[in-house]
């Protein structure tokens, strides 16, 4: 079991400094806070007082922890969770970590001391160890969205390998050979799966990616913009197609390409992933892999509620089927834009 002293050792600070960072009880240096946050994320630190705070009475409240509420993908998932909670007479308590590990720990403590009946977690800043420890808490069911497999009791996600494969097959059949993939952090399980699917789909048609085909950036619009500048700034020929592993990055990418005078899809085709609401209304409208985002949240919440109200066992792993949606940012199979 990871302790506060383990965090202190990893961060090279005193355990009292770790306590101050977690509880916000005294100012500490920015560097120390950064190292403590990194140590908490790496080790999956989970305070023991969280488990002790659990109560037996029901509150008909479900807690939800998310990395951010400003990303449209997260917002649509939250709407799905809200829809299910309202349908069954539950209150939803949303906690936004702002991608800070100590906020994640603090919100877990808050939710359990508020005696929530279940927790839905959708965060990019939690380690597999954190999820494993969270899954050991038996009295409050935990349902995770896009978490690593084999961690908490119940994980909901889209079939990202299949989604990536759909794009790989499309790119191969459309005749693209010089392809770049723009990804978020390599620690994100869905990013890994989408890349695996992409390479498998291309390989099935005898195509192997070569050179600097993978660009990693932040899972934000600014990250996509930075990726566009990096790709266009390289020597040599430009890619024929770019697959961005999230729509929010793809939209930033489109901004960057447009600012540089690149014709889309005439010079470069762009494919995204998620099919957030704004994807169809951007210019050009984004070709993307659709995952049923709101359903992802609704089904996760329904699973928790069915477990609470009727004793239905939580499903171990649920994958929703993706679909490739053709719009105007990528060349069609027949060669037209």
Backbone bond lengths (Angstrom), bond angles and torsions (degrees), N, CA, C in turn:
res aa  C-N    CA-C-N  psi(-1)  N-CA   C-N-CA  omega(-1)  CA-C   N-CA-C  phi
1 X - - - 1.463 - - 1.526 109.90 -
2 X 1.320 116.23 129.39 1.460 121.29 179.87 1.520 109.56 -74.47
3 X 1.334 116.68 131.95 1.459 121.81 -179.32 1.521 110.35 -112.87
4 X 1.320 114.72 170.90 1.463 119.92 178.01 1.526 110.83 -63.03
5 X 1.337 116.78 -29.70 1.468 120.24 177.59 1.523 111.24 -69.40
6 X 1.337 117.12 -33.61 1.465 120.01 175.94 1.525 110.44 -64.48
7 X 1.329 115.73 -40.45 1.463 120.17 177.65 1.523 110.09 -63.34
8 X 1.331 116.12 -44.26 1.466 120.78 -179.98 1.525 111.18 -60.69
9 X 1.329 115.94 -42.05 1.465 120.10 -179.99 1.520 110.82 -64.64
10 X 1.336 116.98 -44.69 1.461 120.38 -179.92 1.531 111.21 -63.76
11 X 1.347 116.42 -38.35 1.467 120.74 -177.67 1.524 112.85 -84.82
12 X 1.345 115.90 -8.53 1.471 121.48 -178.04 1.526 111.66 60.05
13 X 1.353 114.41 46.03 1.462 121.46 175.12 1.520 107.73 -135.92
14 X 1.323 116.91 173.89 1.459 120.31 176.41 1.523 110.00 -77.14
15 X 1.348 116.07 157.41 1.465 117.91 179.50 1.523 111.26 -67.93
16 X 1.350 117.25 -24.74 1.467 119.03 175.80 1.531 110.94 -68.20
17 X 1.337 116.46 -34.15 1.462 119.42 176.02 1.521 110.57 -64.30
18 X 1.328 116.53 -41.74 1.465 120.34 176.61 1.524 110.07 -59.03
19 X 1.323 116.51 -44.39 1.463 121.29 179.61 1.522 111.09 -60.66
20 X 1.337 116.25 -42.02 1.468 119.81 179.87 1.534 111.12 -64.42
21 X 1.338 116.39 -38.53 1.464 119.74 179.39 1.525 110.48 -66.12
22 X 1.336 116.64 -45.57 1.468 121.23 -177.76 1.523 111.35 -64.83
23 X 1.323 115.89 -44.42 1.463 120.68 -174.06 1.523 113.85 -94.17
24 X 1.360 115.59 -3.39 1.463 120.60 -178.49 1.527 110.95 52.76
25 X 1.339 114.98 41.95 1.462 120.33 -174.48 1.525 113.51 -94.23
26 X 1.323 116.71 -13.81 1.460 119.94 177.85 1.520 108.33 -159.77
27 X 1.339 118.64 141.44 1.465 119.72 179.61 1.530 111.39 -62.73
28 X 1.318 116.03 139.63 1.461 121.80 173.27 1.519 107.24 -129.15
29 X 1.314 116.63 165.27 1.455 119.95 -177.75 1.524 110.79 -65.60
30 X 1.326 115.20 153.64 1.466 120.05 -179.67 1.521 111.16 -61.06
31 X 1.332 116.22 -38.01 1.465 120.07 179.81 1.524 111.24 -65.92
32 X 1.333 116.79 -42.74 1.469 120.35 179.46 1.523 110.55 -64.34
33 X 1.326 116.89 -42.92 1.467 120.53 179.31 1.523 110.80 -62.36
34 X 1.335 116.09 -40.21 1.464 119.82 179.00 1.524 110.94 -63.07
35 X 1.340 117.19 -43.22 1.465 120.66 -179.44 1.528 111.46 -67.96
36 X 1.323 116.88 -36.72 1.469 120.20 177.69 1.525 110.02 -65.80
37 X 1.326 116.91 -44.84 1.468 120.08 178.29 1.519 111.56 -60.32
38 X 1.333 116.07 -41.79 1.467 119.73 179.50 1.523 110.87 -64.72
39 X 1.331 117.01 -40.74 1.467 120.79 179.72 1.523 111.37 -65.58
40 X 1.330 116.70 -42.22 1.472 120.68 178.36 1.522 110.40 -60.89
41 X 1.340 116.25 -43.87 1.462 120.08 -179.57 1.521 111.32 -65.98
42 X 1.340 117.12 -42.80 1.465 121.04 -177.59 1.525 112.35 -67.28
43 X 1.327 116.16 -40.78 1.466 120.64 -173.98 1.521 113.40 -89.05
44 X 1.337 116.76 -15.49 1.458 119.15 -176.58 1.512 112.24 69.56
45 X 1.330 116.77 37.55 1.473 121.05 -177.43 1.516 110.69 -60.68
46 X 1.314 114.91 136.81 1.465 121.81 -176.61 1.519 107.84 -142.80
47 X 1.344 119.53 108.49 1.466 121.49 -173.43 1.523 112.47 -59.65
48 X 1.317 116.41 139.89 1.464 120.85 -179.37 1.523 112.00 -67.50
49 X 1.338 117.27 -24.38 1.463 118.28 -177.92 1.525 112.10 -71.01
50 X 1.339 116.92 -15.66 1.461 119.48 175.80 1.521 110.03 -63.02
51 X 1.321 116.25 -49.37 1.465 119.67 180.00 1.523 111.12 -64.67
52 X 1.317 117.34 -37.96 1.467 120.17 -178.34 1.522 111.67 -66.91
53 X 1.341 116.25 -22.79 1.465 119.45 -175.79 1.526 113.10 -80.61
54 X 1.316 116.97 -7.37 1.461 119.20 -176.99 1.519 111.47 -63.71
55 X 1.320 115.56 140.00 1.459 121.42 179.27 1.525 109.09 -117.32
56 X 1.307 117.04 159.92 1.457 120.57 -175.30 1.523 113.17 -89.65
57 X 1.315 119.03 -22.38 1.464 120.24 -175.62 1.523 110.70 -77.04
58 X 1.333 116.07 151.58 1.452 122.62 -179.01 1.526 110.37 -89.38
59 X 1.331 116.22 143.97 1.463 121.40 179.06 1.525 112.54 -119.82
60 X 1.328 117.92 -6.11 1.458 123.78 -173.65 1.528 110.44 52.42
61 X 1.318 114.07 43.38 1.462 122.01 176.88 1.524 108.76 -127.09
62 X 1.312 115.70 134.27 1.462 121.41 175.04 1.520 108.13 -114.08
63 X 1.310 116.16 130.49 1.455 121.28 177.08 1.515 110.51 -94.18
64 X 1.321 116.09 144.65 1.463 120.46 177.38 1.514 109.48 -133.13
65 X 1.324 116.43 128.13 1.460 122.05 177.55 1.522 108.43 -110.19
66 X 1.333 116.21 125.80 1.460 121.44 179.78 1.523 109.56 -129.44
67 X 1.327 115.86 155.07 1.457 120.75 178.36 1.517 111.34 -67.77
68 X 1.326 116.08 -39.89 1.460 120.50 -178.97 1.522 109.43 -157.82
69 X 1.307 116.24 152.59 1.465 120.23 173.62 1.527 111.34 -104.46
70 X 1.333 117.43 -2.61 1.464 120.38 -177.26 1.527 112.14 -88.10
71 X 1.338 117.74 -24.64 1.459 121.08 177.44 1.531 108.75 -71.66
72 X 1.337 118.57 126.23 1.470 120.27 -176.70 1.523 113.72 -57.47
73 X 1.331 117.98 -33.10 1.464 120.23 178.78 1.523 110.52 -60.88
74 X 1.326 116.48 -49.02 1.458 120.52 179.30 1.528 110.41 -62.10
75 X 1.339 116.24 -40.51 1.458 119.78 -179.74 1.517 112.53 -60.04
76 X 1.333 116.84 -39.91 1.463 119.90 -179.60 1.526 111.50 -71.07
77 X 1.330 117.24 -36.02 1.470 119.78 175.55 1.525 110.04 -63.91
78 X 1.332 116.14 -43.58 1.469 120.60 179.30 1.525 110.59 -58.85
79 X 1.331 117.01 -41.39 1.466 119.78 178.55 1.524 111.39 -60.00
80 X 1.326 116.51 -37.56 1.457 119.69 177.29 1.515 112.29 -65.29
81 X 1.331 116.88 -41.20 1.465 121.14 177.24 1.523 109.86 -64.61
82 X 1.328 116.80 -44.30 1.473 120.83 178.84 1.521 111.42 -59.22
83 X 1.320 115.95 -41.48 1.464 120.95 -178.86 1.527 110.90 -59.65
84 X 1.332 116.14 -45.48 1.466 120.13 -179.45 1.523 111.30 -68.21
85 X 1.331 116.95 -40.68 1.470 120.24 179.78 1.523 110.88 -62.59
86 X 1.320 116.78 -45.56 1.466 120.63 -179.84 1.525 110.94 -62.21
87 X 1.320 116.32 -41.67 1.465 121.52 -179.40 1.525 111.97 -58.02
88 X 1.328 116.82 -35.82 1.464 120.91 -174.43 1.533 113.06 -105.64
89 X 1.325 117.38 9.69 1.455 119.96 175.89 1.514 115.19 76.73
90 X 1.337 116.83 29.22 1.463 121.22 176.86 1.524 109.99 -105.36
91 X 1.313 115.42 149.27 1.462 121.99 172.78 1.524 108.42 -94.02
92 X 1.333 116.75 140.72 1.461 121.51 178.85 1.520 110.01 -107.79
93 X 1.327 116.39 127.69 1.461 122.36 175.91 1.529 107.91 -109.94
94 X 1.337 116.93 114.89 1.465 121.87 -175.26 1.522 110.14 -101.05
95 X 1.323 115.96 132.19 1.467 122.74 178.28 1.524 108.63 -122.63
96 X 1.329 116.75 121.94 1.460 123.46 -177.84 1.525 109.18 -102.51
97 X 1.335 117.72 115.58 1.471 120.55 -175.49 1.522 113.33 -80.68
98 X 1.339 117.55 -14.45 1.470 120.92 -174.62 1.524 111.83 54.29
99 X 1.348 116.04 29.96 1.464 123.03 176.27 1.530 112.62 62.60
100 X 1.343 116.64 31.56 1.469 121.96 178.56 1.523 108.29 -114.56
101 X 1.334 116.98 124.22 1.463 121.27 -173.22 1.521 112.42 -61.98
102 X 1.335 117.63 -39.65 1.462 118.71 -179.47 1.523 111.32 -67.42
103 X 1.339 117.33 -30.42 1.465 119.63 174.77 1.524 110.64 -64.43
104 X 1.318 116.39 -37.12 1.463 120.64 177.96 1.519 110.57 -60.42
105 X 1.324 116.71 -47.57 1.466 121.20 179.20 1.528 110.38 -62.83
106 X 1.333 116.46 -44.93 1.467 120.28 -178.00 1.526 111.44 -63.40
107 X 1.323 116.97 -40.32 1.461 119.51 -179.67 1.522 112.28 -70.38
108 X 1.328 117.25 -33.54 1.464 118.39 175.36 1.528 109.35 -61.58
109 X 1.311 116.40 -42.75 1.471 119.95 178.16 1.536 110.00 -62.05
110 X 1.331 116.21 -44.21 1.464 120.05 -179.36 1.525 111.67 -60.62
111 X 1.322 116.38 -46.39 1.461 119.78 -177.46 1.521 112.02 -62.94
112 X 1.313 116.66 -42.26 1.456 118.92 -177.33 1.527 111.75 -74.04
113 X 1.324 117.34 -34.69 1.462 118.29 177.01 1.528 111.09 -71.86
114 X 1.323 117.15 -24.31 1.470 120.86 173.82 1.528 111.30 -80.76
115 X 1.319 116.68 -0.97 1.465 123.64 175.11 1.527 112.78 62.00
116 X 1.335 115.72 48.29 1.460 118.06 174.52 1.526 109.10 -66.85
117 X 1.317 115.88 154.04 1.464 120.55 -178.67 1.521 112.52 -84.80
118 X 1.324 117.25 -25.32 1.464 121.80 179.47 1.522 108.08 -156.92
119 X 1.322 115.64 161.60 1.462 120.96 179.61 1.527 109.10 -129.61
120 X 1.334 115.26 131.93 1.461 122.08 171.26 1.525 106.74 -108.34
121 X 1.315 117.11 126.37 1.464 121.84 -176.37 1.524 109.55 -117.97
122 X 1.328 115.80 127.98 1.462 121.35 174.02 1.526 107.28 -140.56
123 X 1.315 115.65 91.52 1.456 119.84 -173.73 1.511 110.71 -142.29
124 X 1.329 115.80 144.95 1.461 120.83 179.39 1.519 112.27 -96.77
125 X 1.339 117.94 -1.93 1.467 119.06 -174.58 1.518 113.04 -110.86
126 X 1.327 117.60 19.59 1.463 120.58 178.18 1.523 109.40 -108.64
127 X 1.320 115.73 137.45 1.458 120.64 179.95 1.522 110.46 -80.68
128 X 1.340 118.19 161.56 1.469 120.24 173.88 1.523 112.15 -55.40
129 X 1.332 117.36 -35.02 1.463 120.46 179.34 1.527 110.66 -64.13
130 X 1.330 117.10 -39.10 1.463 120.30 177.35 1.519 110.30 -60.24
131 X 1.327 116.95 -46.31 1.462 120.24 179.76 1.525 111.38 -63.80
132 X 1.322 117.00 -39.01 1.467 119.14 179.28 1.522 110.86 -62.23
133 X 1.311 116.05 -43.18 1.468 119.62 -179.55 1.523 110.75 -68.77
134 X 1.317 115.89 -35.79 1.461 120.04 176.84 1.528 110.21 -63.12
135 X 1.325 115.90 -39.28 1.451 120.14 -179.93 1.513 114.25 -68.28
136 X 1.337 117.64 -14.68 1.462 121.17 179.36 1.527 112.24 -79.95
137 X 1.335 117.00 -11.85 1.463 120.47 177.64 1.523 108.07 -80.53
138 X 1.303 117.11 111.98 1.463 121.52 -169.79 1.523 113.70 -89.24
139 X 1.316 118.46 -27.28 1.463 119.68 -171.50 1.522 113.14 -81.31
140 X 1.310 117.08 -14.46 1.465 120.82 175.98 1.528 107.99 -124.45
141 X 1.329 118.08 114.78 1.463 119.32 179.73 1.525 111.25 -65.39
142 X 1.313 115.17 138.42 1.458 121.74 179.25 1.522 108.70 -118.97
143 X 1.316 115.52 125.55 1.458 121.89 176.65 1.522 107.21 -117.69
144 X 1.316 116.88 128.95 1.460 120.89 -177.54 1.520 110.48 -113.49
145 X 1.315 115.46 146.18 1.459 122.39 175.66 1.522 107.79 -112.89
146 X 1.324 115.90 125.54 1.469 122.52 -179.95 1.525 112.86 62.51
147 X 1.321 117.92 30.05 1.463 121.33 176.47 1.526 109.54 -86.98
148 X 1.345 117.15 162.98 1.466 119.05 174.11 1.526 110.71 -60.66
149 X 1.311 115.87 147.04 1.462 120.27 178.34 1.522 110.43 -66.22
150 X 1.334 115.82 156.61 1.469 122.80 175.53 1.527 112.44 60.90
151 X 1.322 117.01 36.96 1.472 119.29 175.80 1.520 108.69 -116.93
152 X 1.320 118.12 -84.18 1.464 119.93 178.63 1.526 109.56 -80.65
153 X 1.328 115.37 172.28 1.462 120.47 -173.68 1.520 112.82 -64.95
154 X 1.327 117.69 -31.66 1.461 120.19 -173.57 1.523 110.25 -142.03
155 X 1.328 116.47 124.50 1.460 121.98 -177.56 1.525 109.20 -125.36
156 X 1.327 116.07 129.77 1.461 122.20 176.40 1.529 108.89 -113.65
157 X 1.322 116.73 136.77 1.462 121.29 178.21 1.520 108.42 -160.75
158 X 1.332 115.55 171.27 1.451 117.86 168.03 1.530 107.40 -86.43
159 X 1.320 116.75 165.83 1.466 121.05 176.30 1.523 107.31 -81.80
160 X 1.322 115.59 85.46 1.463 120.29 -172.44 1.525 112.80 -69.28
161 X 1.325 117.30 -28.86 1.466 118.83 175.82 1.526 109.77 -63.37
162 X 1.329 116.22 -45.41 1.462 120.06 178.12 1.525 110.87 -64.92
163 X 1.328 117.92 -39.81 1.459 120.32 177.92 1.513 112.12 -60.72
164 X 1.337 116.41 -45.21 1.459 119.83 176.71 1.517 112.34 -63.96
165 X 1.337 115.81 -37.80 1.470 120.18 179.68 1.530 110.74 -63.39
166 X 1.329 117.11 -41.03 1.463 120.68 178.33 1.525 111.00 -57.14
167 X 1.327 116.48 -41.34 1.467 120.40 179.44 1.522 110.33 -68.40
168 X 1.344 116.81 -43.31 1.459 120.17 179.33 1.518 112.31 -59.06
169 X 1.322 116.76 -44.16 1.466 121.33 178.91 1.526 110.31 -63.97
170 X 1.334 116.98 -44.20 1.467 120.19 178.74 1.528 111.07 -60.48
171 X 1.335 117.27 -47.95 1.464 120.54 -177.84 1.523 111.01 -61.02
172 X 1.336 116.30 -40.40 1.466 120.14 179.54 1.526 111.02 -65.20
173 X 1.323 116.99 -47.38 1.464 121.07 -178.10 1.526 112.13 -67.47
174 X 1.342 116.29 -28.29 1.466 120.31 179.42 1.523 112.11 -79.55
175 X 1.326 117.04 -5.53 1.455 120.79 175.70 1.512 115.66 90.85
176 X 1.331 118.25 9.72 1.463 120.50 179.15 1.532 110.12 -76.02
177 X 1.312 116.01 137.88 1.461 120.34 176.72 1.529 112.17 -125.35
178 X 1.313 117.00 -33.14 1.467 120.65 178.35 1.532 107.69 -96.87
179 X 1.332 115.48 97.44 1.467 122.11 -170.36 1.521 109.78 -121.72
180 X 1.328 116.07 139.81 1.466 122.11 174.74 1.526 108.46 -120.84
181 X 1.318 115.96 141.09 1.463 122.23 177.12 1.525 108.74 -113.90
182 X 1.325 117.24 128.47 1.464 122.70 177.81 1.522 108.03 -106.00
183 X 1.326 115.76 118.10 1.468 121.38 -173.01 1.515 111.13 -122.01
184 X 1.332 114.37 158.11 1.454 121.04 169.45 1.519 109.89 -82.93
185 X 1.337 118.39 -160.63 1.468 121.99 -176.38 1.523 112.12 -58.46
186 X 1.337 116.18 141.67 1.462 120.15 -179.25 1.521 112.06 -68.18
187 X 1.347 117.51 -14.92 1.460 120.60 178.41 1.527 112.38 -77.55
188 X 1.324 117.61 -13.67 1.464 121.02 -177.16 1.527 109.01 -78.47
189 X 1.340 118.39 119.38 1.469 119.86 -174.42 1.512 114.25 -60.21
190 X 1.339 118.15 -34.01 1.459 118.99 -179.13 1.527 111.47 -72.05
191 X 1.324 118.19 -31.70 1.456 120.51 176.10 1.528 109.88 -63.25
192 X 1.325 115.80 -45.30 1.471 121.11 179.45 1.523 110.29 -59.44
193 X 1.325 116.74 -45.34 1.465 120.96 -178.23 1.528 111.58 -65.79
194 X 1.312 117.78 -40.15 1.466 120.42 -178.15 1.523 111.03 -67.08
195 X 1.327 116.21 -37.75 1.462 119.86 176.30 1.522 110.18 -65.50
196 X 1.335 116.74 -43.04 1.467 120.47 178.72 1.525 110.83 -60.71
197 X 1.329 116.72 -41.80 1.458 120.19 178.31 1.517 112.22 -65.70
198 X 1.337 116.28 -41.85 1.464 120.80 178.85 1.522 111.08 -58.71
199 X 1.326 116.30 -51.12 1.466 119.94 -177.42 1.528 111.23 -64.80
200 X 1.338 117.12 -35.15 1.465 120.15 178.18 1.526 111.17 -67.63
201 X 1.333 116.55 -42.25 1.458 120.15 179.25 1.515 112.25 -63.43
202 X 1.332 116.48 -40.03 1.464 120.36 177.18 1.522 110.99 -69.02
203 X 1.341 115.99 -42.87 1.465 120.31 -178.06 1.520 111.80 -61.74
204 X 1.331 116.58 -33.55 1.467 120.29 179.02 1.525 111.71 -62.68
205 X 1.335 116.40 -17.94 1.463 121.11 178.00 1.531 111.09 -113.79
206 X 1.332 115.53 21.15 1.458 120.83 173.79 1.506 115.49 75.25
207 X 1.331 117.37 22.88 1.465 120.75 -177.97 1.522 109.77 -113.97
208 X 1.321 116.06 130.05 1.460 121.79 175.94 1.523 108.54 -118.42
209 X 1.312 116.83 133.93 1.461 120.81 177.31 1.520 109.15 -72.45
210 X 1.321 115.99 140.16 1.460 118.86 179.75 1.522 109.85 -137.29
211 X 1.327 114.95 168.63 1.456 120.38 179.73 1.519 112.28 69.09
212 X 1.315 116.18 -153.70 1.470 122.00 -178.98 1.527 109.79 -85.99
213 X 1.328 115.64 67.13 1.463 119.98 -173.80 1.520 113.25 -83.15
214 X 1.338 117.57 -16.87 1.468 120.88 -176.54 1.523 110.69 -111.22
215 X 1.328 116.15 124.37 1.465 122.66 176.64 1.523 107.49 -117.78
216 X 1.326 116.69 123.67 1.466 120.55 178.34 1.526 109.33 -102.26
217 X 1.321 115.33 139.54 1.456 120.60 -178.48 1.520 108.60 -153.41
218 X 1.325 116.73 -176.30 1.462 120.57 178.26 1.529 110.13 -76.35
219 X 1.327 115.13 150.38 1.469 120.75 177.90 1.527 109.92 -80.05
220 X 1.327 115.56 60.29 1.459 122.10 -177.64 1.525 108.99 -143.23
221 X 1.332 116.42 169.44 1.451 120.28 175.19 1.524 110.42 -64.65
222 X 1.334 116.44 -40.59 1.464 119.96 177.12 1.524 110.99 -62.17
223 X 1.332 116.35 -34.99 1.458 119.80 176.85 1.516 111.29 -62.94
224 X 1.332 117.20 -41.52 1.459 120.80 177.22 1.514 112.12 -65.40
225 X 1.330 116.59 -39.05 1.462 121.32 177.59 1.525 110.42 -62.62
226 X 1.333 116.36 -43.88 1.465 120.68 178.33 1.526 111.04 -63.40
227 X 1.328 116.65 -38.03 1.464 120.47 178.94 1.525 110.78 -63.99
228 X 1.343 116.89 -40.81 1.465 120.40 178.61 1.521 110.48 -60.29
229 X 1.311 116.67 -44.48 1.466 120.39 -179.67 1.524 110.81 -64.99
230 X 1.334 116.51 -39.28 1.465 120.11 178.82 1.527 110.95 -64.78
231 X 1.316 116.69 -44.54 1.467 121.04 -178.39 1.525 111.00 -65.43
232 X 1.328 116.82 -45.30 1.463 120.57 -178.39 1.521 112.05 -71.28
233 X 1.327 117.04 -22.41 1.456 120.77 -179.23 1.511 114.40 -83.27
234 X 1.309 117.49 -4.71 1.459 120.89 -179.56 1.530 110.93 -75.88
235 X 1.330 116.60 149.21 1.468 118.79 172.24 1.529 110.23 -72.46
236 X 1.312 116.40 159.35 1.454 119.98 177.23 1.512 112.52 92.37
237 X 1.329 116.29 -176.23 1.467 120.60 -176.70 1.522 112.27 -68.23
238 X 1.310 114.76 150.42 1.462 120.10 177.28 1.533 109.86 -77.98
239 X 1.329 116.60 156.85 1.469 118.65 176.66 1.523 110.91 -67.74
240 X 1.323 115.07 154.43 1.463 120.34 175.49 1.525 111.34 -84.33
241 X 1.334 115.58 -28.15 1.467 120.46 -177.93 1.518 109.55 -148.01
242 X 1.329 115.68 146.93 1.467 122.06 176.88 1.520 108.14 -128.02
243 X 1.324 115.86 128.82 1.463 122.25 176.03 1.519 107.62 -107.74
244 X 1.329 117.14 110.44 1.465 122.33 176.44 1.523 108.03 -94.94
245 X 1.325 117.14 129.78 1.457 121.23 -170.64 1.521 114.02 -80.85
246 X 1.324 118.17 7.00 1.465 122.31 168.17 1.522 107.80 -151.98
247 X 1.326 116.57 148.80 1.464 120.66 -178.86 1.520 112.29 -63.91
248 X 1.330 116.63 -36.07 1.460 118.47 -177.07 1.527 110.32 -64.11
249 X 1.344 117.47 -36.56 1.464 120.71 173.40 1.525 110.20 -69.96
250 X 1.334 117.36 -39.46 1.464 120.94 -179.14 1.524 111.43 -61.37
251 X 1.329 117.11 -38.90 1.463 120.30 179.64 1.529 110.58 -66.25
252 X 1.332 117.32 -42.38 1.459 119.85 174.02 1.516 111.73 -61.52
253 X 1.322 116.03 -38.74 1.462 121.96 177.90 1.526 110.67 -62.09
254 X 1.330 117.03 -44.92 1.465 120.79 178.15 1.524 111.14 -60.94
255 X 1.334 116.73 -40.06 1.470 120.40 176.30 1.523 110.09 -58.17
256 X 1.333 116.11 -48.45 1.458 120.51 -177.66 1.515 112.81 -63.55
257 X 1.319 117.24 -41.88 1.462 120.99 178.82 1.523 110.73 -66.45
258 X 1.328 116.78 -42.44 1.467 120.91 179.16 1.522 110.97 -62.74
259 X 1.329 116.86 -43.15 1.468 120.71 179.73 1.525 111.67 -61.68
260 X 1.334 116.21 -29.01 1.468 120.84 -179.67 1.524 112.15 -88.66
261 X 1.326 117.18 3.36 1.456 120.92 177.97 1.513 114.88 79.61
262 X 1.317 117.31 18.21 1.465 121.05 179.99 1.520 109.51 -79.72
263 X 1.326 116.95 131.53 1.460 121.19 177.80 1.526 109.75 -82.81
264 X 1.336 115.25 127.60 1.463 121.58 -179.11 1.533 108.00 -119.06
265 X 1.333 118.44 123.47 1.467 128.61 5.39 1.522 114.14 -96.13
266 X 1.345 118.10 10.66 1.458 120.41 -175.40 1.513 113.95 -54.87
267 X 1.343 116.86 -46.09 1.464 120.48 179.88 1.526 112.29 -96.61
268 X 1.313 116.63 -42.83 1.468 121.32 179.83 1.524 108.76 -136.76
269 X 1.318 116.15 128.32 1.465 121.29 173.01 1.520 109.12 -89.46
270 X 1.330 116.29 144.87 1.467 121.64 -178.74 1.525 109.31 -127.86
271 X 1.332 115.20 131.65 1.465 122.13 176.62 1.521 108.30 -123.83
272 X 1.320 117.20 135.28 1.462 121.71 178.08 1.520 111.99 -108.35
273 X 1.323 114.80 -166.80 1.467 120.41 179.00 1.526 108.91 -150.61
274 X 1.317 117.25 127.98 1.471 127.69 174.15 1.515 111.17 131.32
275 X 1.337 117.06 -45.09 1.464 123.79 -170.46 1.518 110.83 60.67
276 X 1.348 115.16 57.31 1.456 119.56 172.29 1.526 108.73 -66.23
277 X 1.311 116.54 163.94 1.467 121.46 -172.16 1.522 112.68 -56.79
278 X 1.332 117.77 -37.83 1.463 120.74 -176.10 1.523 113.05 -78.00
279 X 1.336 118.79 -10.30 1.464 121.03 -176.24 1.525 111.86 -60.43
280 X 1.327 116.95 -37.52 1.464 121.02 -178.27 1.520 112.45 -76.75
281 X 1.320 117.68 -15.24 1.462 121.45 -173.30 1.525 112.57 -109.07
282 X 1.333 116.70 1.22 1.456 119.79 177.49 1.527 108.32 -79.50
283 X 1.356 116.59 168.88 1.459 119.39 177.00 1.524 109.76 -120.76
284 X 1.322 117.23 121.81 1.466 125.57 -8.85 1.524 110.84 -72.51
285 X 1.337 117.09 155.11 1.465 119.13 176.88 1.527 110.76 -53.84
286 X 1.315 115.84 138.87 1.464 121.79 -167.45 1.525 112.73 -86.33
287 X 1.328 116.05 123.67 1.462 121.11 166.00 1.521 107.41 -70.49
288 X 1.322 117.13 130.72 1.463 118.52 -171.59 1.523 111.36 -157.92
289 X 1.306 115.55 163.45 1.459 121.42 173.00 1.526 107.61 -88.12
290 X 1.312 115.24 121.43 1.466 119.89 -179.84 1.523 109.79 -88.31
291 X 1.332 115.44 123.07 1.452 118.71 164.57 1.529 106.68 -111.46
292 X 1.329 118.21 142.37 1.466 120.54 -177.50 1.523 110.46 -71.30
293 X 1.338 115.69 84.58 1.463 121.04 -167.36 1.520 112.21 -63.48
294 X 1.335 116.86 -51.87 1.463 118.93 -178.97 1.523 111.06 -62.95
295 X 1.346 116.49 -36.77 1.465 119.91 177.91 1.522 111.46 -63.80
296 X 1.326 116.12 -32.51 1.461 120.54 177.50 1.525 109.93 -58.27
297 X 1.339 116.39 -47.57 1.460 120.49 177.92 1.510 112.65 -68.59
298 X 1.338 116.29 -42.93 1.464 120.13 -177.80 1.519 111.40 -63.76
299 X 1.328 117.35 -43.27 1.464 119.97 -178.52 1.525 111.47 -68.58
300 X 1.334 117.12 -36.35 1.464 119.72 177.09 1.522 110.36 -63.13
301 X 1.340 116.50 -45.26 1.465 120.11 179.47 1.522 111.33 -67.14
302 X 1.323 117.49 -41.14 1.467 121.27 178.58 1.526 110.63 -59.82
303 X 1.326 116.93 -39.84 1.468 120.05 179.49 1.522 110.87 -62.27
304 X 1.347 116.12 -44.34 1.467 119.83 178.92 1.525 110.92 -64.20
305 X 1.326 117.06 -43.36 1.470 121.24 -177.79 1.530 111.15 -67.53
306 X 1.325 117.35 -42.11 1.470 120.16 177.29 1.527 111.37 -62.14
307 X 1.316 115.43 -34.99 1.466 119.62 177.05 1.528 110.54 -67.57
308 X 1.326 116.19 -42.27 1.466 120.56 -178.50 1.527 112.13 -70.02
309 X 1.322 116.80 -46.06 1.465 120.93 -171.43 1.524 113.91 -85.84
310 X 1.339 116.95 -29.69 1.463 119.07 -173.15 1.516 113.62 -128.10
311 X 1.327 116.37 1.67 1.460 118.86 178.29 1.512 114.41 72.27
312 X 1.339 117.41 18.09 1.464 120.54 179.00 1.531 108.76 -70.47
313 X 1.330 118.80 128.33 1.469 120.07 179.98 1.529 111.28 -59.23
314 X 1.319 116.11 143.49 1.460 120.21 176.93 1.523 109.44 -68.23
315 X 1.333 118.02 135.58 1.467 119.40 176.10 1.523 109.99 -67.63
316 X 1.333 116.30 139.44 1.467 119.51 -176.02 1.526 111.50 -65.46
317 X 1.320 115.62 -50.51 1.459 120.39 -179.00 1.520 108.84 -147.79
318 X 1.311 116.23 130.34 1.458 121.37 -179.77 1.518 108.63 -126.28
319 X 1.328 116.62 122.60 1.453 121.44 178.59 1.520 109.72 -116.36
320 X 1.325 115.92 128.39 1.456 121.64 178.58 1.524 109.56 -93.71
321 X 1.307 116.24 147.40 1.463 121.89 -172.44 1.529 111.34 -81.20
322 X 1.342 117.98 128.02 1.469 120.77 176.69 1.528 111.33 -87.30
323 X 1.330 115.34 166.98 1.467 121.54 -178.98 1.523 108.22 -147.42
324 X 1.323 117.34 135.36 1.461 121.43 178.27 1.525 109.30 -84.00
325 X 1.340 115.91 122.12 1.463 122.72 -177.39 1.531 109.01 -108.23
326 X 1.331 116.67 118.97 1.463 121.01 -178.21 1.523 110.62 -89.70
327 X 1.332 114.84 126.77 1.463 120.83 172.96 1.534 107.63 -128.60
328 X 1.323 118.53 -135.98 1.465 119.18 -169.65 1.528 114.86 -111.55
329 X 1.332 118.55 2.54 1.466 119.34 -178.18 1.522 112.79 -88.30
330 X 1.335 117.26 -6.05 1.460 120.77 -178.93 1.518 110.09 -134.98
331 X 1.320 115.22 145.86 1.455 121.46 -179.57 1.523 110.61 -65.55
332 X 1.305 116.16 137.41 1.462 120.71 179.02 1.527 110.11 -73.91
333 X 1.324 115.61 164.63 1.461 120.23 -179.10 1.518 111.65 -61.03
334 X 1.336 117.41 -29.85 1.457 120.05 179.26 1.517 113.59 -78.48
335 X 1.359 116.72 -4.42 1.454 121.02 177.73 1.505 114.11 102.75
336 X 1.341 118.29 -11.23 1.466 120.97 179.98 1.505 110.09 -83.19
337 X 1.342 116.46 159.03 1.441 120.40 178.04 1.496 112.30 -80.33
